[in-house]
Amino acid sequence: MNAAGISVWQIGSVAVQVALCVVGAPLLVGLMRTVRCRLEGRVGPPVRQTWRDLRKLLAKQRTQPEQSSFFFAVAPVVLVATTIVVIAFTPMVTTRTALLGGSDLFAIVFLLLLGSVSLALAALDTGTAFGGMGSSRLMAIVALAEPALLVAILALAAPVHSSSLPVIVAGSLHHPMWLATPQRLLAFGAFVIVILAESGRLPVDNPATHLELTMIHEALMLEYSGPDLAFVVLGESLRLTVLLALLSNLFFPWGIATALTGVSFVVAIAVLAAKVALLAVAVAAGEVAVAKLRLFRVPELLAGAFVLSVLAVLSALVIA
């Protein structure tokens, strides 16, 4: 224990948490791709294919558009760095991490938004038509998704009178009946829609398409290559992993370690990996059964998420 009251266990838990996400995020994307291919009757690539692609990209030469500024090269680093900070501050494995003071859901949402904005600005910096199109579409989606997410956070914070993620998770563990209340179910629906929009999954966006008139996230990275593209791909996979981990811990908190012991920590890692993998498989299976929405229909879907989050807050106030 040091002077600040932070033990080696707490510091180690943050380091292990970050390392697990960095290693596991590309595998999670590969798992979703494999599940989707198998359900469509195709063999598909192996789960580790994303890591193979990253290794190839890191060995290639970096290119940059002539009219772009330094921000074009900085944006992928900002995307990865902000997501890693979110991972460090988010109690995914244990509620007793070294950075509990920053585990506020509003701060986590702001950091994730910062990564999206940096990528959108970098796409605008290229001066291409596709970059501007992707940036405008992304900002339109973010402008509609973030209010729904913030209002849903209010519904989760109301029972414990705090927006701190460890406090919300601990309250859910101590009062399991809260997980079946109307505000939790409504907030869960809003969270799922926002996660699909933020991570560029169907029905909002198709991560496997390169059609100019439909792509959103793909348009943001068209000008990237080599290590820069590797950072963008890694950052996007990390964001998806963080969002799924938040969803699992907020609405299915069982298995998270409340004490820093070796056994509980290992069990918590295994349970978290299983929960995130199951959610990823569910998302991939759902993508096979739905079609991509037209762009002008996406605001209607996100408006529905906002309505669900508002109803969740109203339910929390009525029950309280």
C-alpha positions as CSV (number, residue, x, y, z in Angstrom):
1,M,0.0,0.0,0.0
2,N,1.5,3.4,-1.0
3,A,0.9,6.8,0.5
4,A,-2.2,7.4,-1.6
5,G,-3.8,4.3,-0.3
6,I,-3.6,2.4,-3.6
7,S,-2.4,-1.1,-3.3
8,V,-0.3,-3.0,-5.8
9,W,-3.3,-5.2,-6.5
10,Q,-5.3,-2.2,-7.6
11,I,-2.6,-1.0,-9.9
12,G,-2.1,-4.5,-11.3
13,S,-5.8,-4.9,-11.9
14,V,-5.9,-1.8,-14.1
15,A,-2.9,-3.0,-16.1
16,V,-4.3,-6.5,-16.5
17,Q,-7.7,-5.0,-17.6
18,V,-6.1,-2.8,-20.2
19,A,-3.9,-5.7,-21.5
20,L,-6.9,-8.1,-21.8
21,C,-8.9,-5.6,-23.8
22,V,-6.0,-4.7,-26.1
23,V,-5.4,-8.4,-26.8
24,G,-9.0,-9.5,-26.8
25,A,-10.7,-6.7,-28.7
26,P,-9.5,-7.9,-32.2
27,L,-10.4,-11.4,-31.3
28,L,-13.9,-10.3,-30.3
29,V,-14.3,-8.7,-33.7
30,G,-13.0,-11.8,-35.4
31,L,-15.5,-13.9,-33.3
32,M,-18.4,-11.8,-34.5
33,R,-17.2,-12.0,-38.1
34,T,-16.9,-15.8,-37.9
35,V,-20.3,-16.2,-36.3
36,R,-21.9,-14.1,-38.9
37,C,-20.3,-16.0,-41.7
38,R,-21.3,-19.4,-40.3
39,L,-24.9,-18.3,-39.9
40,E,-24.9,-17.2,-43.5
41,G,-23.6,-20.6,-44.6
42,R,-20.0,-19.4,-45.3
43,V,-16.8,-20.7,-43.8
44,G,-15.4,-17.2,-43.1
45,P,-12.0,-16.2,-41.7
46,P,-10.6,-17.6,-38.5
47,V,-11.2,-15.7,-35.2
48,R,-7.6,-14.5,-35.2
49,Q,-7.8,-13.0,-38.7
50,T,-8.1,-9.4,-37.3
51,W,-4.8,-9.8,-35.5
52,R,-3.2,-11.0,-38.7
53,D,-4.5,-8.0,-40.6
54,L,-3.2,-5.7,-37.9
55,R,0.3,-7.3,-38.1
56,K,0.3,-6.8,-41.9
57,L,-0.8,-3.2,-41.6
58,L,1.9,-2.4,-39.0
59,A,4.5,-3.6,-41.5
60,K,3.3,-1.5,-44.4
61,Q,4.3,2.1,-45.3
62,R,2.3,5.0,-43.9
63,T,0.8,7.4,-46.4
64,Q,-0.9,10.8,-45.9
65,P,-2.9,13.0,-48.3
66,E,-1.0,16.0,-49.5
67,Q,-3.6,18.5,-48.3
68,S,-4.0,17.1,-44.8
69,S,-2.4,18.5,-41.7
70,F,-0.7,16.9,-38.7
71,F,-4.2,16.1,-37.2
72,F,-4.7,13.4,-39.8
73,A,-1.8,11.4,-38.2
74,V,-2.8,12.3,-34.6
75,A,-6.4,11.3,-34.8
76,P,-5.8,7.5,-34.7
77,V,-3.6,7.9,-31.7
78,V,-6.2,10.0,-30.0
79,L,-8.9,7.4,-30.7
80,V,-6.8,4.5,-29.2
81,A,-5.5,6.6,-26.3
82,T,-9.0,7.9,-25.2
83,T,-10.4,4.4,-25.4
84,I,-7.5,3.0,-23.3
85,V,-8.1,5.7,-20.7
86,V,-11.8,4.6,-20.6
87,I,-10.7,1.0,-20.1
88,A,-8.4,2.0,-17.3
89,F,-11.2,4.0,-15.5
90,T,-13.9,1.5,-16.1
91,P,-14.3,-1.3,-13.4
92,M,-14.7,-4.2,-15.8
93,V,-13.2,-7.0,-13.7
94,T,-13.4,-5.6,-10.1
95,T,-15.1,-2.7,-8.4
96,R,-12.0,-1.9,-6.5
97,T,-9.6,-0.4,-9.0
98,A,-7.0,2.2,-8.5
99,L,-8.9,4.8,-10.6
100,L,-12.3,4.8,-8.9
101,G,-12.4,8.6,-8.7
102,G,-12.7,8.8,-12.5
103,S,-15.2,6.0,-13.0
104,D,-18.1,8.4,-13.8
105,L,-20.4,7.4,-16.6
106,F,-20.7,10.9,-17.9
107,A,-16.9,11.2,-18.1
108,I,-16.7,7.8,-19.8
109,V,-19.2,9.0,-22.4
110,F,-17.3,12.2,-23.0
111,L,-14.0,10.3,-23.6
112,L,-15.7,8.0,-26.1
113,L,-17.2,11.0,-27.8
114,L,-13.8,12.6,-28.0
115,G,-12.5,9.7,-30.0
116,S,-15.4,9.9,-32.5
117,V,-14.9,13.6,-32.9
118,S,-11.2,13.3,-33.6
119,L,-11.8,10.7,-36.3
120,A,-14.5,12.8,-37.9
121,L,-12.2,15.9,-37.9
122,A,-9.4,13.8,-39.5
123,A,-11.7,12.7,-42.2
124,L,-12.6,16.3,-42.9
125,D,-8.9,17.2,-42.9
126,T,-8.4,15.0,-46.0
127,G,-10.6,17.3,-48.1
128,T,-12.2,14.3,-49.9
129,A,-15.9,14.0,-50.7
130,F,-16.2,10.6,-48.9
131,G,-14.4,11.9,-45.8
132,G,-16.8,14.9,-45.5
133,M,-19.8,12.6,-46.1
134,G,-18.7,10.1,-43.4
135,S,-18.0,12.9,-41.0
136,S,-21.4,14.6,-41.4
137,R,-23.2,11.2,-41.1
138,L,-21.2,10.3,-38.0
139,M,-21.8,13.6,-36.3
140,A,-25.5,13.4,-37.1
141,I,-25.7,9.9,-35.5
142,V,-23.6,11.0,-32.4
143,A,-25.8,14.1,-31.9
144,L,-28.9,11.8,-31.7
145,A,-27.3,8.9,-29.8
146,E,-25.5,10.8,-27.1
147,P,-28.6,12.4,-25.5
148,A,-30.3,9.0,-25.4
149,L,-27.2,7.5,-23.7
150,L,-27.0,10.4,-21.2
151,V,-30.6,10.2,-20.2
152,A,-30.4,6.4,-19.8
153,I,-27.5,7.0,-17.4
154,L,-29.8,9.2,-15.3
155,A,-32.2,6.3,-15.0
156,L,-29.4,4.0,-13.8
157,A,-28.0,6.6,-11.4
158,A,-31.4,7.5,-9.8
159,P,-31.7,4.5,-7.5
160,V,-28.1,4.9,-6.1
161,H,-28.1,8.7,-6.3
162,S,-24.7,8.6,-8.1
163,S,-23.4,8.3,-11.6
164,S,-20.3,6.5,-10.5
165,L,-20.0,3.1,-12.3
166,P,-18.7,1.2,-9.2
167,V,-21.5,2.5,-7.1
168,I,-24.1,1.5,-9.7
169,V,-22.7,-2.0,-10.1
170,A,-22.4,-2.4,-6.3
171,G,-26.0,-1.3,-5.8
172,S,-27.2,-3.8,-8.4
173,L,-25.3,-6.6,-6.7
174,H,-26.7,-5.7,-3.3
175,H,-30.3,-5.3,-4.7
176,P,-30.7,-7.9,-7.5
177,M,-34.4,-7.0,-7.9
178,W,-33.3,-3.6,-9.3
179,L,-32.2,-5.4,-12.5
180,A,-35.8,-6.4,-13.3
181,T,-37.4,-3.0,-12.7
182,P,-39.1,-1.1,-15.6
183,Q,-36.4,1.6,-15.7
184,R,-33.6,-1.0,-16.1
185,L,-35.4,-2.8,-18.9
186,L,-36.2,0.5,-20.7
187,A,-32.6,1.7,-20.2
188,F,-31.3,-1.6,-21.5
189,G,-33.2,-1.2,-24.8
190,A,-31.8,2.4,-25.2
191,F,-28.3,1.2,-24.4
192,V,-28.4,-1.6,-27.0
193,I,-29.6,0.8,-29.8
194,V,-26.9,3.4,-28.9
195,I,-24.2,0.7,-28.8
196,L,-25.2,-0.5,-32.3
197,A,-25.1,3.1,-33.6
198,E,-21.8,4.1,-31.8
199,S,-20.0,0.9,-33.0
200,G,-21.4,1.1,-36.6
201,R,-23.2,-2.2,-36.5
202,L,-26.4,-3.2,-38.3
203,P,-29.1,-1.9,-38.7
204,V,-27.4,1.5,-38.5
205,D,-24.3,0.7,-40.5
206,N,-22.8,-2.3,-42.2
207,P,-19.1,-2.8,-41.2
208,A,-18.6,-5.2,-44.1
209,T,-19.7,-2.8,-46.9
210,H,-17.7,-0.4,-49.0
211,L,-20.6,1.0,-51.0
212,E,-20.1,4.8,-51.2
213,L,-23.8,5.7,-50.7
214,T,-24.3,3.6,-47.5
215,M,-21.0,3.5,-45.6
216,I,-20.4,5.7,-42.5
217,H,-17.5,4.4,-40.5
218,E,-15.7,3.0,-43.5
219,A,-15.8,6.5,-45.2
220,L,-13.8,7.9,-42.2
221,M,-10.8,5.5,-42.8
222,L,-10.6,5.4,-46.6
223,E,-7.5,7.6,-46.7
224,Y,-5.7,5.7,-43.9
225,S,-3.1,3.0,-44.6
226,G,-0.3,1.1,-42.8
227,P,0.1,1.7,-39.1
228,D,-2.4,4.6,-39.0
229,L,-5.1,2.2,-40.4
230,A,-4.0,-0.4,-37.8
231,F,-4.6,2.1,-35.0
232,V,-8.0,3.0,-36.4
233,V,-9.1,-0.6,-36.6
234,L,-7.7,-1.3,-33.1
235,G,-9.5,1.7,-31.7
236,E,-12.8,0.7,-33.2
237,S,-12.5,-2.8,-31.9
238,L,-11.6,-1.4,-28.4
239,R,-14.6,0.8,-28.4
240,L,-16.9,-2.1,-29.3
241,T,-15.4,-4.2,-26.5
242,V,-15.7,-1.3,-23.9
243,L,-19.4,-0.7,-24.9
244,L,-20.2,-4.4,-24.6
245,A,-18.4,-4.7,-21.3
246,L,-20.3,-1.7,-19.9
247,L,-23.6,-3.2,-21.1
248,S,-22.7,-6.5,-19.3
249,N,-21.6,-4.9,-16.0
250,L,-24.4,-2.4,-15.8
251,F,-27.3,-4.9,-16.5
252,F,-25.7,-8.3,-15.8
253,P,-23.2,-7.5,-13.0
254,W,-22.8,-11.0,-11.7
255,G,-19.3,-12.3,-11.5
256,I,-17.5,-9.0,-11.1
257,A,-15.0,-9.2,-8.2
258,T,-15.8,-7.1,-5.1
259,A,-12.6,-8.1,-3.3
260,L,-9.0,-8.2,-4.6
261,T,-8.1,-11.8,-4.2
262,G,-6.4,-14.0,-6.7
263,V,-9.2,-16.5,-7.1
264,S,-12.0,-13.9,-7.4
265,F,-9.9,-11.9,-9.9
266,V,-9.4,-14.9,-12.2
267,V,-13.0,-15.9,-11.9
268,A,-14.1,-12.3,-12.7
269,I,-11.9,-12.3,-15.8
270,A,-13.4,-15.5,-17.1
271,V,-17.0,-14.4,-16.4
272,L,-16.4,-11.0,-18.1
273,A,-14.9,-12.7,-21.2
274,A,-17.9,-15.1,-21.3
275,K,-20.5,-12.3,-20.9
276,V,-18.9,-10.1,-23.6
277,A,-18.5,-13.0,-25.9
278,L,-22.2,-14.0,-25.5
279,L,-23.3,-10.4,-26.2
280,A,-21.0,-10.2,-29.2
281,V,-22.4,-13.5,-30.6
282,A,-26.0,-12.1,-30.0
283,V,-25.2,-9.0,-31.9
284,A,-23.6,-10.9,-34.8
285,A,-26.6,-13.3,-34.9
286,G,-29.0,-10.3,-34.9
287,E,-27.1,-8.7,-37.8
288,V,-27.9,-11.8,-40.0
289,A,-31.6,-11.4,-39.3
290,V,-31.9,-7.6,-40.0
291,A,-31.2,-5.4,-43.0
292,K,-29.5,-2.0,-42.9
293,L,-31.8,0.9,-42.4
294,R,-31.9,3.7,-45.0
295,L,-30.0,6.7,-43.7
296,F,-33.1,8.9,-43.2
297,R,-34.6,6.1,-41.1
298,V,-31.7,6.0,-38.6
299,P,-32.9,9.2,-36.8
300,E,-36.2,7.5,-36.2
301,L,-34.4,4.5,-34.5
302,L,-32.3,6.8,-32.3
303,A,-35.3,8.9,-31.5
304,G,-36.9,5.6,-30.2
305,A,-33.9,5.1,-28.1
306,F,-34.3,8.6,-26.6
307,V,-37.9,7.9,-25.9
308,L,-37.0,4.6,-24.1
309,S,-34.4,6.5,-22.0
310,V,-36.9,9.2,-21.0
311,L,-39.5,6.6,-20.1
312,A,-36.8,4.9,-18.0
313,V,-36.1,8.1,-16.1
314,L,-39.8,8.7,-15.5
315,S,-40.2,5.1,-14.3
316,A,-37.3,5.6,-11.9
317,L,-38.9,8.8,-10.5
318,V,-42.3,7.1,-10.1
319,I,-40.8,4.1,-8.3
320,A,-38.6,6.3,-6.1
